[in-house]
Amino acid sequence: MNDGKIVLARIPNPNAGPAFYSTASEVATMELTRDVLQIPGPRIFDWSATSNNAVGSEYIIMEEASGTQLGVA
């Protein structure tokens, strides 16, 4: 981004279960920890739990989490 922040786009892995529930659950969990429990975490900018969109897939657009990476996959 122009301000130096990194934005991530995530799409669900088909092995994680039904994409609708996986995406909606992940967004709800991240928003709960950030907004209700006040635990620092990445901000969700946009998401869709349906593939009926311009992307053609469920997705989450979120900021990169700050901190130290534990490992490289």
PQR file with spaces between the fields and no chain letter, atoms N, CA, C, O and H, PARSE charges and radii, in Angstrom:
ATOM       1  N    MET     1       0.834   -1.166    0.000 -0.4000 1.5000
ATOM       2  CA   MET     1       0.000    0.000    0.000 -0.0000 2.0000
ATOM       3  C    MET     1       0.892    1.246    0.000  0.5500 1.7000
ATOM       4  O    MET     1       2.085    1.154    0.288 -0.5500 1.4000
ATOM       5  N    ASN     2       0.328    2.382   -0.316 -0.4000 1.5000
ATOM       6  CA   ASN     2       1.082    3.630   -0.348 -0.0000 2.0000
ATOM       7  C    ASN     2       1.650    4.036    1.001  0.5500 1.7000
ATOM       8  O    ASN     2       2.660    4.737    1.066 -0.5500 1.4000
ATOM       9  H    ASN     2      -0.641    2.457   -0.550  0.4000 1.0000
ATOM      10  N    ASP     3       1.001    3.596    2.089 -0.4000 1.5000
ATOM      11  CA   ASP     3       1.479    3.958    3.419 -0.0000 2.0000
ATOM      12  C    ASP     3       2.443    2.930    4.005  0.5500 1.7000
ATOM      13  O    ASP     3       2.827    3.042    5.170 -0.5500 1.4000
ATOM      14  H    ASP     3       0.181    3.027    2.036  0.4000 1.0000
ATOM      15  N    GLY     4       2.840    1.930    3.216 -0.4000 1.5000
ATOM      16  CA   GLY     4       3.801    0.928    3.660 -0.0000 2.0000
ATOM      17  C    GLY     4       3.187   -0.287    4.318  0.5500 1.7000
ATOM      18  O    GLY     4       3.909   -1.237    4.621 -0.5500 1.4000
ATOM      19  H    GLY     4       2.528    1.839    2.270  0.4000 1.0000
ATOM      20  N    LYS     5       1.885   -0.300    4.553 -0.4000 1.5000
ATOM      21  CA   LYS     5       1.236   -1.463    5.151 -0.0000 2.0000
ATOM      22  C    LYS     5       1.079   -2.569    4.121  0.5500 1.7000
ATOM      23  O    LYS     5       1.005   -2.315    2.919 -0.5500 1.4000
ATOM      24  H    LYS     5       1.299    0.472    4.307  0.4000 1.0000
ATOM      25  N    ILE     6       1.029   -3.784    4.607 -0.4000 1.5000
ATOM      26  CA   ILE     6       0.855   -4.948    3.741 -0.0000 2.0000
ATOM      27  C    ILE     6      -0.547   -5.500    3.956  0.5500 1.7000
ATOM      28  O    ILE     6      -0.988   -5.667    5.093 -0.5500 1.4000
ATOM      29  H    ILE     6       1.089   -3.990    5.584  0.4000 1.0000
ATOM      30  N    VAL     7      -1.242   -5.780    2.864 -0.4000 1.5000
ATOM      31  CA   VAL     7      -2.585   -6.342    2.904 -0.0000 2.0000
ATOM      32  C    VAL     7      -2.522   -7.755    2.347  0.5500 1.7000
ATOM      33  O    VAL     7      -1.883   -7.997    1.323 -0.5500 1.4000
ATOM      34  H    VAL     7      -0.884   -5.643    1.941  0.4000 1.0000
ATOM      35  N    LEU     8      -3.185   -8.684    3.021 -0.4000 1.5000
ATOM      36  CA   LEU     8      -3.206  -10.076    2.594 -0.0000 2.0000
ATOM      37  C    LEU     8      -4.587  -10.451    2.079  0.5500 1.7000
ATOM      38  O    LEU     8      -5.603  -10.005    2.612 -0.5500 1.4000
ATOM      39  H    LEU     8      -3.704   -8.487    3.852  0.4000 1.0000
ATOM      40  N    ALA     9      -4.613  -11.262    1.054 -0.4000 1.5000
ATOM      41  CA   ALA     9      -5.859  -11.841    0.552 -0.0000 2.0000
ATOM      42  C    ALA     9      -5.796  -13.336    0.813  0.5500 1.7000
ATOM      43  O    ALA     9      -4.849  -14.007    0.402 -0.5500 1.4000
ATOM      44  H    ALA     9      -3.788  -11.624    0.621  0.4000 1.0000
ATOM      45  N    ARG    10      -6.804  -13.851    1.493 -0.4000 1.5000
ATOM      46  CA   ARG    10      -6.831  -15.269    1.826 -0.0000 2.0000
ATOM      47  C    ARG    10      -8.042  -15.915    1.198  0.5500 1.7000
ATOM      48  O    ARG    10      -9.135  -15.349    1.203 -0.5500 1.4000
ATOM      49  H    ARG    10      -7.573  -13.306    1.826  0.4000 1.0000
ATOM      50  N    ILE    11      -7.847  -17.105    0.658 -0.4000 1.5000
ATOM      51  CA   ILE    11      -8.952  -17.913    0.169 -0.0000 2.0000
ATOM      52  C    ILE    11      -8.918  -19.231    0.928  0.5500 1.7000
ATOM      53  O    ILE    11      -7.840  -19.689    1.306 -0.5500 1.4000
ATOM      54  H    ILE    11      -6.959  -17.565    0.654  0.4000 1.0000
ATOM      55  N    PRO    12     -10.071  -19.855    1.160 -0.5600 1.5000
ATOM      56  CA   PRO    12     -10.100  -21.054    1.988  0.2800 2.0000
ATOM      57  C    PRO    12      -9.491  -22.274    1.295  0.5500 1.7000
ATOM      58  O    PRO    12      -9.570  -22.420    0.075 -0.5500 1.4000
ATOM      59  N    ASN    13      -8.888  -23.134    2.094 -0.4000 1.5000
ATOM      60  CA   ASN    13      -8.383  -24.409    1.625 -0.0000 2.0000
ATOM      61  C    ASN    13      -9.566  -25.377    1.569  0.5500 1.7000
ATOM      62  O    ASN    13     -10.320  -25.469    2.538 -0.5500 1.4000
ATOM      63  H    ASN    13      -8.824  -23.016    3.084  0.4000 1.0000
ATOM      64  N    PRO    14      -9.748  -26.094    0.471 -0.5600 1.5000
ATOM      65  CA   PRO    14     -10.912  -26.997    0.370  0.2800 2.0000
ATOM      66  C    PRO    14     -10.904  -28.099    1.426  0.5500 1.7000
ATOM      67  O    PRO    14     -11.954  -28.671    1.719 -0.5500 1.4000
ATOM      68  N    ASN    15      -9.749  -28.408    2.001 -0.4000 1.5000
ATOM      69  CA   ASN    15      -9.676  -29.450    3.033 -0.0000 2.0000
ATOM      70  C    ASN    15     -10.121  -28.956    4.404  0.5500 1.7000
ATOM      71  O    ASN    15     -10.261  -29.756    5.329 -0.5500 1.4000
ATOM      72  H    ASN    15      -8.896  -27.944    1.763  0.4000 1.0000
ATOM      73  N    ALA    16     -10.345  -27.648    4.551 -0.4000 1.5000
ATOM      74  CA   ALA    16     -10.704  -27.074    5.846 -0.0000 2.0000
ATOM      75  C    ALA    16     -12.185  -27.254    6.177  0.5500 1.7000
ATOM      76  O    ALA    16     -12.607  -26.948    7.292 -0.5500 1.4000
ATOM      77  H    ALA    16     -10.232  -26.998    3.800  0.4000 1.0000
ATOM      78  N    GLY    17     -12.958  -27.731    5.250 -0.4000 1.5000
ATOM      79  CA   GLY    17     -14.393  -27.891    5.461 -0.0000 2.0000
ATOM      80  C    GLY    17     -15.154  -27.013    4.490  0.5500 1.7000
ATOM      81  O    GLY    17     -14.556  -26.435    3.582 -0.5500 1.4000
ATOM      82  H    GLY    17     -12.615  -27.979    4.344  0.4000 1.0000
ATOM      83  N    PRO    18     -16.453  -26.902    4.660 -0.5600 1.5000
ATOM      84  CA   PRO    18     -17.253  -26.048    3.770  0.2800 2.0000
ATOM      85  C    PRO    18     -16.728  -24.607    3.796  0.5500 1.7000
ATOM      86  O    PRO    18     -16.600  -24.001    4.860 -0.5500 1.4000
ATOM      87  N    ALA    19     -16.432  -24.081    2.627 -0.4000 1.5000
ATOM      88  CA   ALA    19     -15.793  -22.762    2.533 -0.0000 2.0000
ATOM      89  C    ALA    19     -16.599  -21.672    3.219  0.5500 1.7000
ATOM      90  O    ALA    19     -16.022  -20.792    3.858 -0.5500 1.4000
ATOM      91  H    ALA    19     -16.536  -24.573    1.763  0.4000 1.0000
ATOM      92  N    PHE    20     -17.933  -21.710    3.099 -0.4000 1.5000
ATOM      93  CA   PHE    20     -18.772  -20.688    3.720 -0.0000 2.0000
ATOM      94  C    PHE    20     -18.528  -20.632    5.221  0.5500 1.7000
ATOM      95  O    PHE    20     -18.300  -19.560    5.782 -0.5500 1.4000
ATOM      96  H    PHE    20     -18.402  -22.424    2.580  0.4000 1.0000
ATOM      97  N    TYR    21     -18.579  -21.803    5.872 -0.4000 1.5000
ATOM      98  CA   TYR    21     -18.415  -21.853    7.330 -0.0000 2.0000
ATOM      99  C    TYR    21     -16.980  -21.571    7.750  0.5500 1.7000
ATOM     100  O    TYR    21     -16.755  -20.928    8.775 -0.5500 1.4000
ATOM     101  H    TYR    21     -18.764  -22.674    5.417  0.4000 1.0000
ATOM     102  N    SER    22     -16.013  -22.037    6.985 -0.4000 1.5000
ATOM     103  CA   SER    22     -14.607  -21.782    7.323 -0.0000 2.0000
ATOM     104  C    SER    22     -14.306  -20.287    7.291  0.5500 1.7000
ATOM     105  O    SER    22     -13.688  -19.758    8.215 -0.5500 1.4000
ATOM     106  H    SER    22     -16.196  -22.560    6.153  0.4000 1.0000
ATOM     107  N    THR    23     -14.734  -19.610    6.244 -0.4000 1.5000
ATOM     108  CA   THR    23     -14.466  -18.179    6.098 -0.0000 2.0000
ATOM     109  C    THR    23     -15.209  -17.370    7.149  0.5500 1.7000
ATOM     110  O    THR    23     -14.613  -16.521    7.812 -0.5500 1.4000
ATOM     111  H    THR    23     -15.236  -20.039    5.493  0.4000 1.0000
ATOM     112  N    ALA    24     -16.497  -17.621    7.308 -0.4000 1.5000
ATOM     113  CA   ALA    24     -17.296  -16.876    8.287 -0.0000 2.0000
ATOM     114  C    ALA    24     -16.779  -17.103    9.704  0.5500 1.7000
ATOM     115  O    ALA    24     -16.737  -16.164   10.499 -0.5500 1.4000
ATOM     116  H    ALA    24     -16.981  -18.310    6.769  0.4000 1.0000
ATOM     117  N    SER    25     -16.387  -18.330   10.032 -0.4000 1.5000
ATOM     118  CA   SER    25     -15.877  -18.635   11.364 -0.0000 2.0000
ATOM     119  C    SER    25     -14.542  -17.952   11.621  0.5500 1.7000
ATOM     120  O    SER    25     -14.306  -17.437   12.714 -0.5500 1.4000
ATOM     121  H    SER    25     -16.421  -19.093    9.386  0.4000 1.0000
ATOM     122  N    GLU    26     -13.676  -17.945   10.630 -0.4000 1.5000
ATOM     123  CA   GLU    26     -12.374  -17.305   10.789 -0.0000 2.0000
ATOM     124  C    GLU    26     -12.526  -15.797   11.007  0.5500 1.7000
ATOM     125  O    GLU    26     -11.862  -15.222   11.870 -0.5500 1.4000
ATOM     126  H    GLU    26     -13.868  -18.363    9.742  0.4000 1.0000
ATOM     127  N    VAL    27     -13.390  -15.165   10.234 -0.4000 1.5000
ATOM     128  CA   VAL    27     -13.624  -13.723   10.392 -0.0000 2.0000
ATOM     129  C    VAL    27     -14.237  -13.438   11.763  0.5500 1.7000
ATOM     130  O    VAL    27     -13.810  -12.506   12.446 -0.5500 1.4000
ATOM     131  H    VAL    27     -13.930  -15.632    9.533  0.4000 1.0000
ATOM     132  N    ALA    28     -15.221  -14.220   12.169 -0.4000 1.5000
ATOM     133  CA   ALA    28     -15.866  -14.006   13.467 -0.0000 2.0000
ATOM     134  C    ALA    28     -14.868  -14.172   14.614  0.5500 1.7000
ATOM     135  O    ALA    28     -14.897  -13.405   15.576 -0.5500 1.4000
ATOM     136  H    ALA    28     -15.568  -14.977   11.614  0.4000 1.0000
ATOM     137  N    THR    29     -13.999  -15.157   14.518 -0.4000 1.5000
ATOM     138  CA   THR    29     -13.007  -15.388   15.563 -0.0000 2.0000
ATOM     139  C    THR    29     -12.013  -14.240   15.644  0.5500 1.7000
ATOM     140  O    THR    29     -11.686  -13.778   16.737 -0.5500 1.4000
ATOM     141  H    THR    29     -13.976  -15.781   13.737  0.4000 1.0000
ATOM     142  N    MET    30     -11.529  -13.776   14.491 -0.4000 1.5000
ATOM     143  CA   MET    30     -10.577  -12.664   14.499 -0.0000 2.0000
ATOM     144  C    MET    30     -11.206  -11.377   15.017  0.5500 1.7000
ATOM     145  O    MET    30     -10.562  -10.624   15.747 -0.5500 1.4000
ATOM     146  H    MET    30     -11.794  -14.152   13.603  0.4000 1.0000
ATOM     147  N    GLU    31     -12.461  -11.118   14.644 -0.4000 1.5000
ATOM     148  CA   GLU    31     -13.136   -9.914   15.123 -0.0000 2.0000
ATOM     149  C    GLU    31     -13.451  -10.008   16.614  0.5500 1.7000
ATOM     150  O    GLU    31     -13.365   -9.003   17.320 -0.5500 1.4000
ATOM     151  H    GLU    31     -12.984  -11.730   14.051  0.4000 1.0000
ATOM     152  N    LEU    32     -13.813  -11.192   17.107 -0.4000 1.5000
ATOM     153  CA   LEU    32     -14.071  -11.375   18.530 -0.0000 2.0000
ATOM     154  C    LEU    32     -12.808  -11.113   19.344  0.5500 1.7000
ATOM     155  O    LEU    32     -12.848  -10.374   20.328 -0.5500 1.4000
ATOM     156  H    LEU    32     -13.883  -12.008   16.533  0.4000 1.0000
ATOM     157  N    THR    33     -11.702  -11.703   18.948 -0.4000 1.5000
ATOM     158  CA   THR    33     -10.467  -11.518   19.715 -0.0000 2.0000
ATOM     159  C    THR    33     -10.011  -10.061   19.692  0.5500 1.7000
ATOM     160  O    THR    33      -9.513   -9.553   20.697 -0.5500 1.4000
ATOM     161  H    THR    33     -11.669  -12.303   18.149  0.4000 1.0000
ATOM     162  N    ARG    34     -10.176   -9.396   18.573 -0.4000 1.5000
ATOM     163  CA   ARG    34      -9.722   -8.007   18.449 -0.0000 2.0000
ATOM     164  C    ARG    34     -10.674   -7.030   19.130  0.5500 1.7000
ATOM     165  O    ARG    34     -10.240   -6.192   19.920 -0.5500 1.4000
ATOM     166  H    ARG    34     -10.581   -9.809   17.757  0.4000 1.0000
ATOM     167  N    ASP    35     -11.961   -7.130   18.832 -0.4000 1.5000
ATOM     168  CA   ASP    35     -12.930   -6.122   19.275 -0.0000 2.0000
ATOM     169  C    ASP    35     -13.500   -6.376   20.673  0.5500 1.7000
ATOM     170  O    ASP    35     -13.722   -5.425   21.423 -0.5500 1.4000
ATOM     171  H    ASP    35     -12.313   -7.811   18.191  0.4000 1.0000
ATOM     172  N    VAL    36     -13.737   -7.615   21.032 -0.4000 1.5000
ATOM     173  CA   VAL    36     -14.359   -7.924   22.312 -0.0000 2.0000
ATOM     174  C    VAL    36     -13.314   -8.221   23.381  0.5500 1.7000
ATOM     175  O    VAL    36     -13.368   -7.668   24.479 -0.5500 1.4000
ATOM     176  H    VAL    36     -13.557   -8.388   20.423  0.4000 1.0000
ATOM     177  N    LEU    37     -12.365   -9.093   23.060 -0.4000 1.5000
ATOM     178  CA   LEU    37     -11.363   -9.487   24.045 -0.0000 2.0000
ATOM     179  C    LEU    37     -10.175   -8.536   24.105  0.5500 1.7000
ATOM     180  O    LEU    37      -9.316   -8.663   24.978 -0.5500 1.4000
ATOM     181  H    LEU    37     -12.321   -9.543   22.168  0.4000 1.0000
ATOM     182  N    GLN    38     -10.128   -7.578   23.174 -0.4000 1.5000
ATOM     183  CA   GLN    38      -9.061   -6.575   23.130 -0.0000 2.0000
ATOM     184  C    GLN    38      -7.662   -7.195   22.973  0.5500 1.7000
ATOM     185  O    GLN    38      -6.683   -6.675   23.507 -0.5500 1.4000
ATOM     186  H    GLN    38     -10.826   -7.475   22.465  0.4000 1.0000
ATOM     187  N    ILE    39      -7.584   -8.309   22.237 -0.4000 1.5000
ATOM     188  CA   ILE    39      -6.298   -8.943   21.926 -0.0000 2.0000
ATOM     189  C    ILE    39      -5.851   -8.406   20.573  0.5500 1.7000
ATOM     190  O    ILE    39      -6.612   -8.476   19.609 -0.5500 1.4000
ATOM     191  H    ILE    39      -8.380   -8.731   21.803  0.4000 1.0000
ATOM     192  N    PRO    40      -4.632   -7.870   20.476 -0.5600 1.5000
ATOM     193  CA   PRO    40      -4.182   -7.319   19.191  0.2800 2.0000
ATOM     194  C    PRO    40      -4.211   -8.383   18.086  0.5500 1.7000
ATOM     195  O    PRO    40      -3.820   -9.532   18.289 -0.5500 1.4000
ATOM     196  N    GLY    41      -4.670   -7.972   16.952 -0.4000 1.5000
ATOM     197  CA   GLY    41      -4.731   -8.879   15.809 -0.0000 2.0000
ATOM     198  C    GLY    41      -4.963   -8.096   14.541  0.5500 1.7000
ATOM     199  O    GLY    41      -5.214   -6.892   14.587 -0.5500 1.4000
ATOM     200  H    GLY    41      -4.987   -7.038   16.787  0.4000 1.0000
ATOM     201  N    PRO    42      -4.881   -8.772   13.402 -0.5600 1.5000
ATOM     202  CA   PRO    42      -5.057   -8.087   12.128  0.2800 2.0000
ATOM     203  C    PRO    42      -6.496   -7.603   11.939  0.5500 1.7000
ATOM     204  O    PRO    42      -7.450   -8.255   12.363 -0.5500 1.4000
ATOM     205  N    ARG    43      -6.623   -6.459   11.300 -0.4000 1.5000
ATOM     206  CA   ARG    43      -7.929   -5.877   10.996 -0.0000 2.0000
ATOM     207  C    ARG    43      -8.448   -6.491    9.695  0.5500 1.7000
ATOM     208  O    ARG    43      -7.707   -6.643    8.724 -0.5500 1.4000
ATOM     209  H    ARG    43      -5.847   -5.929   10.956  0.4000 1.0000
ATOM     210  N    ILE    44      -9.733   -6.838    9.697 -0.4000 1.5000
ATOM     211  CA   ILE    44     -10.389   -7.367    8.491 -0.0000 2.0000
ATOM     212  C    ILE    44     -10.934   -6.173    7.715  0.5500 1.7000
ATOM     213  O    ILE    44     -11.722   -5.392    8.249 -0.5500 1.4000
ATOM     214  H    ILE    44     -10.335   -6.715   10.486  0.4000 1.0000
ATOM     215  N    PHE    45     -10.520   -6.029    6.462 -0.4000 1.5000
ATOM     216  CA   PHE    45     -11.008   -4.930    5.631 -0.0000 2.0000
ATOM     217  C    PHE    45     -12.263   -5.317    4.853  0.5500 1.7000
ATOM     218  O    PHE    45     -13.183   -4.511    4.709 -0.5500 1.4000
ATOM     219  H    PHE    45      -9.880   -6.664    6.028  0.4000 1.0000
ATOM     220  N    ASP    46     -12.298   -6.550    4.352 -0.4000 1.5000
ATOM     221  CA   ASP    46     -13.443   -7.018    3.571 -0.0000 2.0000
ATOM     222  C    ASP    46     -13.418   -8.534    3.567  0.5500 1.7000
ATOM     223  O    ASP    46     -12.357   -9.141    3.711 -0.5500 1.4000
ATOM     224  H    ASP    46     -11.551   -7.204    4.469  0.4000 1.0000
ATOM     225  N    TRP    47     -14.576   -9.147    3.404 -0.4000 1.5000
ATOM     226  CA   TRP    47     -14.636  -10.593    3.292 -0.0000 2.0000
ATOM     227  C    TRP    47     -15.928  -11.012    2.623  0.5500 1.7000
ATOM     228  O    TRP    47     -16.905  -10.264    2.591 -0.5500 1.4000
ATOM     229  H    TRP    47     -15.439   -8.654    3.287  0.4000 1.0000
ATOM     230  N    SER    48     -15.914  -12.219    2.091 -0.4000 1.5000
ATOM     231  CA   SER    48     -17.106  -12.784    1.473 -0.0000 2.0000
ATOM     232  C    SER    48     -17.114  -14.283    1.749  0.5500 1.7000
ATOM     233  O    SER    48     -16.114  -14.964    1.518 -0.5500 1.4000
ATOM     234  H    SER    48     -15.120  -12.826    2.116  0.4000 1.0000
ATOM     235  N    ALA    49     -18.232  -14.795    2.240 -0.4000 1.5000
ATOM     236  CA   ALA    49     -18.366  -16.222    2.514 -0.0000 2.0000
ATOM     237  C    ALA    49     -19.052  -16.948    1.365  0.5500 1.7000
ATOM     238  O    ALA    49     -19.430  -18.113    1.494 -0.5500 1.4000
ATOM     239  H    ALA    49     -19.044  -14.242    2.427  0.4000 1.0000
ATOM     240  N    THR    50     -19.209  -16.263    0.250 -0.4000 1.5000
ATOM     241  CA   THR    50     -19.808  -16.890   -0.924 -0.0000 2.0000
ATOM     242  C    THR    50     -18.908  -16.665   -2.131  0.5500 1.7000
ATOM     243  O    THR    50     -18.168  -15.683   -2.191 -0.5500 1.4000
ATOM     244  H    THR    50     -18.902  -15.317    0.144  0.4000 1.0000
ATOM     245  N    SER    51     -18.975  -17.565   -3.075 -0.4000 1.5000
ATOM     246  CA   SER    51     -18.168  -17.413   -4.289 -0.0000 2.0000
ATOM     247  C    SER    51     -18.887  -16.588   -5.351  0.5500 1.7000
ATOM     248  O    SER    51     -18.369  -16.414   -6.454 -0.5500 1.4000
ATOM     249  H    SER    51     -19.576  -18.363   -3.027  0.4000 1.0000
ATOM     250  N    ASN    52     -20.075  -16.079   -5.030 -0.4000 1.5000
ATOM     251  CA   ASN    52     -20.851  -15.264   -5.960 -0.0000 2.0000
ATOM     252  C    ASN    52     -20.378  -13.811   -5.863  0.5500 1.7000
ATOM     253  O    ASN    52     -21.091  -12.948   -5.350 -0.5500 1.4000
ATOM     254  H    ASN    52     -20.496  -16.220   -4.134  0.4000 1.0000
ATOM     255  N    ASN    53     -19.158  -13.554   -6.366 -0.4000 1.5000
ATOM     256  CA   ASN    53     -18.559  -12.213   -6.338 -0.0000 2.0000
ATOM     257  C    ASN    53     -17.554  -12.104   -7.485  0.5500 1.7000
ATOM     258  O    ASN    53     -17.365  -13.063   -8.233 -0.5500 1.4000
ATOM     259  H    ASN    53     -18.580  -14.255   -6.783  0.4000 1.0000
ATOM     260  N    ALA    54     -16.926  -10.972   -7.624 -0.4000 1.5000
ATOM     261  CA   ALA    54     -15.986  -10.746   -8.731 -0.0000 2.0000
ATOM     262  C    ALA    54     -14.756  -11.642   -8.643  0.5500 1.7000
ATOM     263  O    ALA    54     -14.141  -11.951   -9.664 -0.5500 1.4000
ATOM     264  H    ALA    54     -17.080  -10.193   -7.016  0.4000 1.0000
ATOM     265  N    VAL    55     -14.391  -12.064   -7.430 -0.4000 1.5000
ATOM     266  CA   VAL    55     -13.225  -12.922   -7.247 -0.0000 2.0000
ATOM     267  C    VAL    55     -13.534  -14.350   -7.694  0.5500 1.7000
ATOM     268  O    VAL    55     -12.653  -15.045   -8.202 -0.5500 1.4000
ATOM     269  H    VAL    55     -14.891  -11.814   -6.601  0.4000 1.0000
ATOM     270  N    GLY    56     -14.771  -14.788   -7.509 -0.4000 1.5000
ATOM     271  CA   GLY    56     -15.164  -16.143   -7.867 -0.0000 2.0000
ATOM     272  C    GLY    56     -14.825  -17.156   -6.785  0.5500 1.7000
ATOM     273  O    GLY    56     -14.822  -18.360   -7.041 -0.5500 1.4000
ATOM     274  H    GLY    56     -15.486  -14.223   -7.097  0.4000 1.0000
ATOM     275  N    SER    57     -14.540  -16.676   -5.574 -0.4000 1.5000
ATOM     276  CA   SER    57     -14.187  -17.541   -4.450 -0.0000 2.0000
ATOM     277  C    SER    57     -14.498  -16.813   -3.153  0.5500 1.7000
ATOM     278  O    SER    57     -14.602  -15.587   -3.126 -0.5500 1.4000
ATOM     279  H    SER    57     -14.543  -15.698   -5.366  0.4000 1.0000
ATOM     280  N    GLU    58     -14.646  -17.575   -2.086 -0.4000 1.5000
ATOM     281  CA   GLU    58     -14.723  -16.971   -0.775 -0.0000 2.0000
ATOM     282  C    GLU    58     -13.368  -16.326   -0.502  0.5500 1.7000
ATOM     283  O    GLU    58     -12.345  -16.820   -0.976 -0.5500 1.4000
ATOM     284  H    GLU    58     -14.562  -18.571   -2.108  0.4000 1.0000
ATOM     285  N    TYR    59     -13.344  -15.228    0.257 -0.4000 1.5000
ATOM     286  CA   TYR    59     -12.066  -14.565    0.508 -0.0000 2.0000
ATOM     287  C    TYR    59     -12.113  -13.726    1.778  0.5500 1.7000
ATOM     288  O    TYR    59     -13.181  -13.386    2.287 -0.5500 1.4000
ATOM     289  H    TYR    59     -14.175  -14.826    0.642  0.4000 1.0000
ATOM     290  N    ILE    60     -10.922  -13.405    2.271 -0.4000 1.5000
ATOM     291  CA   ILE    60     -10.751  -12.456    3.369 -0.0000 2.0000
ATOM     292  C    ILE    60      -9.628  -11.510    2.966  0.5500 1.7000
ATOM     293  O    ILE    60      -8.544  -11.959    2.597 -0.5500 1.4000
ATOM     294  H    ILE    60     -10.055  -13.681    1.858  0.4000 1.0000
ATOM     295  N    ILE    61      -9.875  -10.210    3.032 -0.4000 1.5000
ATOM     296  CA   ILE    61      -8.847   -9.198    2.811 -0.0000 2.0000
ATOM     297  C    ILE    61      -8.526   -8.624    4.185  0.5500 1.7000
ATOM     298  O    ILE    61      -9.404   -8.072    4.847 -0.5500 1.4000
ATOM     299  H    ILE    61     -10.756   -9.844    3.332  0.4000 1.0000
ATOM     300  N    MET    62      -7.281   -8.749    4.615 -0.4000 1.5000
ATOM     301  CA   MET    62      -6.920   -8.330    5.958 -0.0000 2.0000
ATOM     302  C    MET    62      -5.524   -7.737    5.995  0.5500 1.7000
ATOM     303  O    MET    62      -4.714   -7.966    5.097 -0.5500 1.4000
ATOM     304  H    MET    62      -6.567   -9.197    4.077  0.4000 1.0000
ATOM     305  N    GLU    63      -5.249   -6.963    7.057 -0.4000 1.5000
ATOM     306  CA   GLU    63      -3.915   -6.417    7.199 -0.0000 2.0000
ATOM     307  C    GLU    63      -2.983   -7.510    7.710  0.5500 1.7000
ATOM     308  O    GLU    63      -3.426   -8.479    8.327 -0.5500 1.4000
ATOM     309  H    GLU    63      -5.908   -6.777    7.786  0.4000 1.0000
ATOM     310  N    GLU    64      -1.714   -7.347    7.454 -0.4000 1.5000
ATOM     311  CA   GLU    64      -0.722   -8.300    7.930 -0.0000 2.0000
ATOM     312  C    GLU    64      -0.569   -8.156    9.437  0.5500 1.7000
ATOM     313  O    GLU    64      -0.510   -7.041    9.957 -0.5500 1.4000
ATOM     314  H    GLU    64      -1.354   -6.560    6.954  0.4000 1.0000
ATOM     315  N    ALA    65      -0.507   -9.269   10.130 -0.4000 1.5000
ATOM     316  CA   ALA    65      -0.320   -9.232   11.580 -0.0000 2.0000
ATOM     317  C    ALA    65       1.092   -8.777   11.888  0.5500 1.7000
ATOM     318  O    ALA    65       2.046   -9.197   11.233 -0.5500 1.4000
ATOM     319  H    ALA    65      -0.555  -10.174    9.708  0.4000 1.0000
ATOM     320  N    SER    66       1.223   -7.913   12.890 -0.4000 1.5000
ATOM     321  CA   SER    66       2.541   -7.459   13.284 -0.0000 2.0000
ATOM     322  C    SER    66       3.155   -8.470   14.246  0.5500 1.7000
ATOM     323  O    SER    66       2.447   -9.283   14.840 -0.5500 1.4000
ATOM     324  H    SER    66       0.448   -7.572   13.422  0.4000 1.0000
ATOM     325  N    GLY    67       4.462   -8.413   14.392 -0.4000 1.5000
ATOM     326  CA   GLY    67       5.148   -9.290   15.320 -0.0000 2.0000
ATOM     327  C    GLY    67       6.250  -10.077   14.652  0.5500 1.7000
ATOM     328  O    GLY    67       6.633   -9.789   13.518 -0.5500 1.4000
ATOM     329  H    GLY    67       5.037   -7.753   13.909  0.4000 1.0000
ATOM     330  N    THR    68       6.758  -11.069   15.353 -0.4000 1.5000
ATOM     331  CA   THR    68       7.839  -11.900   14.859 -0.0000 2.0000
ATOM     332  C    THR    68       7.284  -13.204   14.321  0.5500 1.7000
ATOM     333  O    THR    68       6.502  -13.873   14.996 -0.5500 1.4000
ATOM     334  H    THR    68       6.447  -11.303   16.275  0.4000 1.0000
ATOM     335  N    GLN    69       7.678  -13.569   13.125 -0.4000 1.5000
ATOM     336  CA   GLN    69       7.236  -14.796   12.511 -0.0000 2.0000
ATOM     337  C    GLN    69       7.890  -15.976   13.224  0.5500 1.7000
ATOM     338  O    GLN    69       9.105  -15.988   13.424 -0.5500 1.4000
ATOM     339  H    GLN    69       8.314  -13.026   12.576  0.4000 1.0000
ATOM     340  N    LEU    70       7.083  -16.971   13.609 -0.4000 1.5000
ATOM     341  CA   LEU    70       7.602  -18.119   14.342 -0.0000 2.0000
ATOM     342  C    LEU    70       8.342  -19.090   13.441  0.5500 1.7000
ATOM     343  O    LEU    70       9.288  -19.739   13.887 -0.5500 1.4000
ATOM     344  H    LEU    70       6.097  -16.962   13.446  0.4000 1.0000
ATOM     345  N    GLY    71       7.940  -19.206   12.201 -0.4000 1.5000
ATOM     346  CA   GLY    71       8.581  -20.142   11.293 -0.0000 2.0000
ATOM     347  C    GLY    71       8.162  -19.880    9.881  0.5500 1.7000
ATOM     348  O    GLY    71       7.222  -19.128    9.625 -0.5500 1.4000
ATOM     349  H    GLY    71       7.171  -18.679   11.839  0.4000 1.0000
ATOM     350  N    VAL    72       8.858  -20.500    8.964 -0.4000 1.5000
ATOM     351  CA   VAL    72       8.550  -20.362    7.548 -0.0000 2.0000
ATOM     352  C    VAL    72       8.064  -21.696    7.050  0.5500 1.7000
ATOM     353  O    VAL    72       8.719  -22.719    7.250 -0.5500 1.4000
ATOM     354  H    VAL    72       9.622  -21.111    9.172  0.4000 1.0000
ATOM     355  N    ALA    73       6.911  -21.691    6.399 -0.4000 1.5000
ATOM     356  CA   ALA    73       6.326  -22.947    5.901 -0.0000 2.0000
ATOM     357  C    ALA    73       6.984  -23.386    4.619  0.5500 1.7000
ATOM     358  O    ALA    73       6.618  -24.420    4.059 -0.5500 1.4000
ATOM     359  H    ALA    73       6.379  -20.860    6.237  0.4000 1.0000
